[in-house]
Amino acid sequence: MKFTSNIKCEGCVAKVTPHLEAEKRIVSWHVDITDPQKMLTVQADQLSAGELQALIAKAGFRAQAAE
């Protein structure tokens, strides 16, 4: 799954990391903070886009499904 986000720096990545690492269904994830859209890429087993967006929101950020 790919999302645009407002995770814009290493500090932001550090804040969202515990939330994403705690979710057992996430296999891997990466945020490209050099990309203007701050693209978040997530590989997960049986995790919906809505559930992932809720996890990101709990960390204080937003993620929108990329088109």
N, C-alpha and C positions, 0 to 999 in steps of 0.2 A: 504494500500500500504506500502511496505517496501523498504527502500533505504539504501545503505551504504553511509556514508558522511564523510566530514572532519570537522564536528562540534565536537571539541575535549575537550572542557572545559565549565565550567559554564559561563565564559565570552562570549564564542561563542554562547551558548544557548541564553544569554541575547541579543546578536546582532540580532539573527534570529527571536526571539519571536515577535517583533512588525510586522514583515512581515507576519508571519503565523497567528497571531491573527487578523490581518486586513482582511484576506480572509474569507468571510462569509460562503463559501462552506466547510471549514474545520471544522469538528465536534470536533475532538480531535487529538492531536499529542504528541509524546514523542521521545526524543533522549536518547539512552542508551550510555552515555559517558564512561562507564566502559567496554563496549564491544569493542574488538579490531577493529571491522569494523564500530564503531560509528553508530549503527543502528538507523535510523529514521523511526518511524512508524506513519502513518497518516491515519485517518479515515475521509473521505470527501464525499460529495454528488456532483456528476457530475463535478469532477475536474480531469483532465487527469494527467498522470505522467509527461508529458512535461510541463504542466502549473505549477505543483508543483516544478519541477526542475528550471524553470524560476524564481519563487519566491525565492528559495534558492540562486540562482545566484545573484539576486538583493541584497541580504544580504551579498554577498561576499563569499559564500561557494558553494560547489558542492555536488550533490546527484546523485547516480547511482542506478537504479532499482536493487534490490537484487534478486538473483536467487534462 
